[in-house]
Amino acid sequence: MPATAPSVLTARALLLDMDGTIVNSDAVVERCWRQWATEHGLDPEAALKVVHGRQGYATMAALLPDRPMEQNYAENRVMLAQETADTEGVVPVAGAPAFLAAIAGLPHALVTSADETLARARMTAAGLPMPQTRVTAERVGASKPDPEGFLKGAAELGFAPADCVAFEDSEAGIEAARAAGMRVVGVGPRAKSLSPDVHVEDLTGLRVTAGPDGLIHLTFGPAHV
């Protein structure tokens, strides 16, 4: 059924989350975090409701709030190594290759909770080009849902946050983008109930055009909800 959200958004820059938004890495994320949760006596299903969108140490702090942050940082380094080495099942989100090709010459940045090494591993495994401008985990002091990453991405592209549209899949990511003052396209099932400005199941119904005034027009197909 048609959505009440607009079928067209305009922006001067696009900020893209990676996992769950342009790369489907759910298989490896679930493998690694199920194992971690089990090792710590936690319910894996409950842990998976927290993990998406955050840096690993922030997930650990949310799930084990009483332990020292130094331990979270140490285990996060181990987790990053495991996730980087495991690319089985990492694939592009449907429509992502065409979408990234369409915005190749337009202002855009990757804003991800992965570090540079993990981001490169997953983008390569998915066969996607790495954006020239990117804000990875080691470049921010605070994890999503803090808006720092999105604000930094907009600043590096040279645009005000209000002129940017963020693409996100998770609660933490959508909260971060909204806190940064951006409109949000929610991608995939996790985003559907989080009231993004537009929700899409994947990126196949999205058309990108650039006007002579520099405005980027995002047109959503009949499947947007």
C-alpha positions as CSV (number, residue, x, y, z in Angstrom):
1,M,0.0,0.0,0.0
2,P,1.2,3.6,-0.6
3,A,3.0,5.2,2.3
4,T,2.2,8.5,4.0
5,A,5.9,9.4,3.8
6,P,7.0,11.4,0.7
7,S,8.0,9.4,-2.4
8,V,10.9,11.8,-3.0
9,L,13.5,13.2,-0.7
10,T,16.1,15.8,-1.7
11,A,19.5,16.2,-0.2
12,R,23.0,17.7,-0.9
13,A,24.8,14.7,0.6
14,L,24.1,11.1,1.6
15,L,25.5,9.4,4.6
16,L,25.5,5.6,4.6
17,D,25.7,3.1,7.4
18,M,27.3,-0.2,6.3
19,D,26.1,-3.3,8.1
20,G,22.4,-4.0,7.4
21,T,22.2,-1.0,5.1
22,I,24.4,-1.7,2.1
23,V,26.1,-4.9,3.3
24,N,24.2,-7.8,4.7
25,S,26.5,-9.2,7.4
26,D,23.9,-10.6,9.7
27,A,25.3,-14.1,9.4
28,V,28.7,-13.3,10.7
29,V,27.4,-10.8,13.3
30,E,25.0,-13.4,14.7
31,R,27.7,-16.1,14.8
32,C,30.2,-14.0,16.6
33,W,27.8,-12.4,19.1
34,R,25.9,-15.6,19.9
35,Q,29.2,-17.2,20.8
36,W,30.2,-14.2,22.9
37,A,26.8,-14.1,24.7
38,T,26.9,-17.8,25.5
39,E,30.5,-17.5,26.9
40,H,29.3,-14.8,29.2
41,G,26.1,-16.6,30.4
42,L,23.8,-14.3,28.5
43,D,20.7,-15.0,26.3
44,P,22.0,-14.8,22.7
45,E,18.6,-13.7,21.4
46,A,18.5,-10.8,23.8
47,A,22.1,-9.8,23.0
48,L,21.3,-9.7,19.3
49,K,18.6,-7.1,20.0
50,V,21.3,-4.7,21.3
51,V,24.3,-5.4,19.0
52,H,23.2,-3.8,15.7
53,G,24.5,-0.3,15.0
54,R,26.8,0.0,18.0
55,Q,30.5,-0.5,18.3
56,G,31.3,-3.7,20.1
57,Y,32.5,-2.2,23.3
58,A,29.2,-0.2,23.6
59,T,27.2,-3.4,23.1
60,M,29.2,-5.1,25.8
61,A,28.8,-2.2,28.2
62,A,25.0,-2.3,27.7
63,L,24.8,-6.0,28.3
64,L,27.3,-6.2,31.2
65,P,27.0,-2.7,32.8
66,D,28.9,-3.6,35.9
67,R,32.2,-4.6,34.5
68,P,35.2,-2.3,33.8
69,M,35.2,-0.6,30.4
70,E,38.9,-1.6,30.0
71,Q,37.6,-5.2,29.7
72,N,35.1,-4.2,27.1
73,Y,37.7,-2.5,25.0
74,A,40.0,-5.5,25.3
75,E,37.3,-8.0,24.3
76,N,36.1,-5.7,21.5
77,R,39.6,-5.9,19.9
78,V,39.2,-9.7,19.9
79,M,35.7,-9.5,18.5
80,L,36.9,-7.2,15.7
81,A,39.6,-9.6,14.7
82,Q,37.0,-12.5,14.7
83,E,34.5,-10.5,12.6
84,T,37.2,-9.3,10.1
85,A,38.4,-12.9,9.5
86,D,34.9,-14.3,9.0
87,T,33.3,-13.1,5.8
88,E,31.2,-16.2,5.1
89,G,27.7,-15.1,4.1
90,V,28.6,-11.4,3.7
91,V,26.7,-10.2,0.7
92,P,25.4,-6.8,-0.6
93,V,21.9,-5.7,0.4
94,A,19.7,-6.1,-2.7
95,G,20.1,-3.0,-4.9
96,A,23.3,-1.8,-3.2
97,P,25.6,-2.2,-6.2
98,A,23.4,-0.2,-8.5
99,F,22.8,2.4,-5.7
100,L,26.5,2.9,-5.0
101,A,27.1,3.2,-8.8
102,A,24.4,5.8,-9.1
103,I,25.9,8.0,-6.3
104,A,29.6,7.5,-7.3
105,G,30.0,11.0,-8.5
106,L,27.8,12.6,-5.8
107,P,28.7,13.7,-2.3
108,H,28.4,10.7,0.0
109,A,30.2,9.2,3.0
110,L,30.3,5.9,4.8
111,V,29.5,6.3,8.6
112,T,30.0,2.9,10.2
113,S,30.6,1.4,13.7
114,A,33.1,-0.9,12.1
115,D,36.7,0.0,12.1
116,E,38.6,0.6,8.9
117,T,39.9,-3.0,8.5
118,L,36.5,-4.6,9.2
119,A,34.8,-2.1,6.8
120,R,37.2,-2.9,4.0
121,A,36.8,-6.7,4.6
122,R,33.1,-6.6,4.4
123,M,32.8,-4.1,1.5
124,T,35.3,-6.3,-0.4
125,A,33.4,-9.5,0.5
126,A,30.2,-7.9,-0.7
127,G,31.9,-6.6,-3.9
128,L,31.1,-3.0,-3.2
129,P,33.3,0.0,-3.7
130,M,34.6,1.8,-0.6
131,P,33.5,5.4,-0.5
132,Q,36.3,7.9,-0.5
133,T,35.0,9.7,2.5
134,R,34.3,7.5,5.5
135,V,34.0,7.8,9.3
136,T,34.9,4.5,10.9
137,A,35.1,3.4,14.5
138,E,38.6,4.6,15.2
139,R,37.7,8.1,14.0
140,V,35.1,8.9,16.7
141,G,35.1,9.1,20.4
142,A,31.6,7.9,20.9
143,S,29.6,5.0,19.4
144,K,26.1,5.4,17.8
145,P,23.5,6.4,19.1
146,D,25.8,9.4,19.7
147,P,25.6,11.6,16.6
148,E,29.3,12.3,16.4
149,G,30.0,10.0,13.4
150,F,27.2,11.6,11.3
151,L,28.2,15.1,12.2
152,K,31.8,14.4,11.3
153,G,30.7,12.9,8.0
154,A,28.6,15.9,7.1
155,A,31.4,18.3,8.0
156,E,34.0,16.4,5.9
157,L,31.6,16.6,2.9
158,G,31.1,20.3,3.6
159,F,27.4,20.3,4.2
160,A,25.0,21.1,7.0
161,P,23.4,18.1,8.7
162,A,19.9,19.4,7.6
163,D,21.1,19.1,4.0
164,C,22.0,15.4,4.4
165,V,20.0,12.2,4.3
166,A,21.2,9.2,6.3
167,F,20.6,5.6,5.4
168,E,20.4,3.3,8.4
169,D,19.0,0.0,9.5
170,S,19.3,0.0,13.3
171,E,17.7,1.7,16.3
172,A,21.1,3.1,17.5
173,G,21.9,4.3,14.0
174,I,18.5,6.0,13.4
175,E,18.8,7.7,16.8
176,A,22.2,8.9,15.9
177,A,21.2,10.3,12.6
178,R,18.1,12.1,14.1
179,A,20.2,13.5,16.9
180,A,22.5,14.9,14.2
181,G,19.6,16.7,12.6
182,M,19.3,14.5,9.5
183,R,16.4,12.9,7.7
184,V,16.6,9.2,7.6
185,V,15.9,6.4,5.1
186,G,15.3,3.2,7.1
187,V,16.5,0.1,5.3
188,G,15.3,-3.4,6.1
189,P,13.2,-5.1,8.7
190,R,14.9,-3.7,11.8
191,A,14.1,-0.1,10.7
192,K,10.5,-0.6,9.9
193,S,9.1,0.1,13.3
194,L,11.5,3.0,14.1
195,S,9.6,5.8,12.2
196,P,12.3,6.8,9.6
197,D,11.2,9.4,7.2
198,V,11.0,6.7,4.5
199,H,11.3,3.0,4.9
200,V,12.4,0.5,2.2
201,E,12.8,-3.2,2.5
202,D,16.0,-2.9,0.4
203,L,17.6,-0.6,-2.1
204,T,16.1,-2.0,-5.3
205,G,13.2,0.5,-5.5
206,L,15.4,3.6,-5.2
207,R,16.2,5.9,-8.1
208,V,18.9,8.6,-7.7
209,T,19.1,11.7,-9.9
210,A,21.1,14.9,-9.6
211,G,19.8,18.3,-10.6
212,P,21.9,21.1,-12.0
213,D,21.5,22.9,-8.7
214,G,23.4,20.1,-6.9
215,L,20.4,18.7,-5.3
216,I,20.2,14.9,-5.1
217,H,16.7,13.5,-5.7
218,L,15.9,10.2,-4.1
219,T,12.8,8.7,-5.6
220,F,11.3,5.6,-3.9
221,G,9.4,3.0,-5.8
222,P,5.9,1.6,-5.0
223,A,7.3,-0.8,-2.5
224,H,8.4,1.9,0.0
225,V,6.3,1.9,3.2
